[in-house]
């Protein structure tokens, strides 16, 4: 049961969300966590619904019992994922002009304009940086 939950957690991390200021892809994050923490999760988080918040809480609660490799990997990986999510949220603000004028989109639905933004040539420096940090390019 825990293995199935862990597998679902890994799949959830690899699924695209809204889609590198020290960020990492969701797939890379899931692979790192699975490699470094798989045994610790199985041993210490049995029965926990393995969404990212509950998993982080479980590992934090059991910090004394988890391996040093898992401690180092999980918390730094989780922070990198949070940075990527934050970067994706900033795209709407940093690319407001481009979304409306170049892509004919709406900042309320930024994700629909991402392919256009990635293909566009004349982006402002802030917009280009936000797209890069968010991992869209």
C-alpha positions as CSV (number, residue, x, y, z in Angstrom):
1,X,0.0,0.0,0.0
2,X,2.8,2.4,0.9
3,X,4.7,1.5,-2.3
4,X,1.5,2.3,-4.4
5,X,1.1,5.6,-2.5
6,X,4.8,6.4,-3.1
7,X,4.4,5.6,-6.8
8,X,1.4,7.9,-7.0
9,X,3.4,10.6,-5.3
10,X,6.2,10.2,-7.8
11,X,3.7,10.4,-10.7
12,X,2.1,13.5,-9.2
13,X,5.5,15.2,-9.1
14,X,6.2,14.4,-12.7
15,X,2.9,15.5,-14.0
16,X,2.9,19.0,-15.5
17,X,1.6,21.8,-13.4
18,X,1.1,25.4,-14.4
19,X,4.6,23.5,-16.5
20,X,16.0,28.4,-13.0
21,X,16.4,30.2,-10.1
22,X,17.8,27.0,-8.7
23,X,14.7,25.1,-9.6
24,X,14.5,21.6,-10.9
25,X,12.0,19.7,-13.0
26,X,9.3,17.8,-11.2
27,X,10.5,14.5,-12.8
28,X,14.1,15.1,-11.6
29,X,12.8,15.9,-8.1
30,X,10.7,12.7,-7.9
31,X,13.7,10.6,-9.1
32,X,16.0,12.1,-6.5
33,X,13.5,11.7,-3.7
34,X,12.7,8.1,-4.7
35,X,16.4,7.2,-4.8
36,X,17.4,8.9,-1.6
37,X,14.3,8.4,0.5
38,X,12.5,5.3,-0.8
39,X,13.5,3.1,2.1
40,X,13.0,5.8,4.7
41,X,9.5,6.5,3.4
42,X,8.6,2.8,3.4
43,X,10.0,2.4,7.0
44,X,8.7,5.6,8.6
45,X,5.7,6.9,6.7
46,X,3.7,3.7,6.4
47,X,0.0,4.5,5.9
48,X,0.6,8.2,5.2
49,X,-1.2,9.7,2.1
50,X,1.9,10.6,0.1
51,X,1.1,14.0,-1.2
52,X,4.0,16.4,-1.0
53,X,2.9,18.2,2.2
54,X,2.1,15.1,4.2
55,X,5.3,13.4,3.0
56,X,7.3,16.5,4.1
57,X,5.5,16.5,7.5
58,X,6.1,12.7,8.0
59,X,9.8,13.1,7.2
60,X,10.1,16.1,9.4
61,X,8.4,14.2,12.3
62,X,10.8,11.3,11.8
63,X,13.9,13.4,11.1
64,X,15.9,11.5,13.8
65,X,15.1,8.1,12.1
66,X,15.7,9.0,8.5
67,X,19.1,8.6,6.7
68,X,21.4,11.5,6.3
69,X,21.2,11.2,2.5
70,X,17.4,11.4,2.6
71,X,17.5,14.5,5.0
72,X,19.9,16.3,2.7
73,X,18.1,15.3,-0.5
74,X,14.5,15.7,0.4
75,X,14.5,19.1,2.0
76,X,16.7,20.7,-0.7
77,X,14.7,19.0,-3.4
78,X,11.4,20.2,-1.9
79,X,12.8,23.8,-1.7
80,X,13.8,23.6,-5.4
81,X,10.3,22.4,-6.3
82,X,8.8,25.3,-4.3
83,X,11.1,27.8,-6.2
84,X,9.9,26.4,-9.6
85,X,6.3,26.7,-8.6
86,X,6.9,30.3,-7.4
87,X,8.7,31.0,-10.7
88,X,5.8,29.7,-12.7
89,X,3.4,32.0,-10.8
90,X,5.6,35.1,-11.6
91,X,5.3,34.5,-15.4
92,X,1.9,36.2,-15.5
93,X,3.3,39.3,-13.9
94,X,6.6,39.4,-15.7
95,X,5.1,38.7,-19.1
96,X,1.8,40.6,-18.8
97,X,2.5,42.8,-21.9
98,X,3.7,39.9,-24.0
99,X,0.8,37.7,-23.1
100,X,-1.7,40.4,-24.1
101,X,0.0,42.1,-27.0
102,X,2.1,39.3,-28.6
103,X,0.1,36.2,-27.8
104,X,-3.4,37.7,-27.6
105,X,-4.1,35.9,-24.3
106,X,-5.2,36.7,-20.8
107,X,-3.0,36.9,-17.7
108,X,-5.8,35.0,-15.9
109,X,-5.0,32.0,-18.2
110,X,-1.2,32.3,-18.5
111,X,-0.7,28.6,-19.1
112,X,-2.5,28.9,-22.4
113,X,0.0,31.5,-23.6
114,X,3.1,29.6,-22.6
115,X,3.7,28.0,-26.0
116,X,3.4,31.4,-27.6
117,X,5.7,33.0,-25.1
118,X,8.4,30.3,-25.6
119,X,8.2,30.8,-29.4
120,X,8.2,34.6,-29.2
121,X,11.4,36.5,-30.2
122,X,11.0,40.0,-28.7
123,X,10.4,39.3,-25.1
124,X,11.5,41.7,-22.3
125,X,14.4,40.6,-20.3
126,X,12.2,40.1,-17.2
127,X,9.7,38.0,-19.1
128,X,12.5,35.8,-20.7
129,X,14.1,35.3,-17.3
130,X,10.7,34.3,-15.7
131,X,10.1,31.8,-18.5
132,X,13.6,30.4,-18.0
133,X,13.3,30.2,-14.2
134,X,9.9,28.5,-14.6
135,X,11.5,25.8,-16.7
136,X,9.4,26.4,-19.8
137,X,12.6,26.6,-22.0
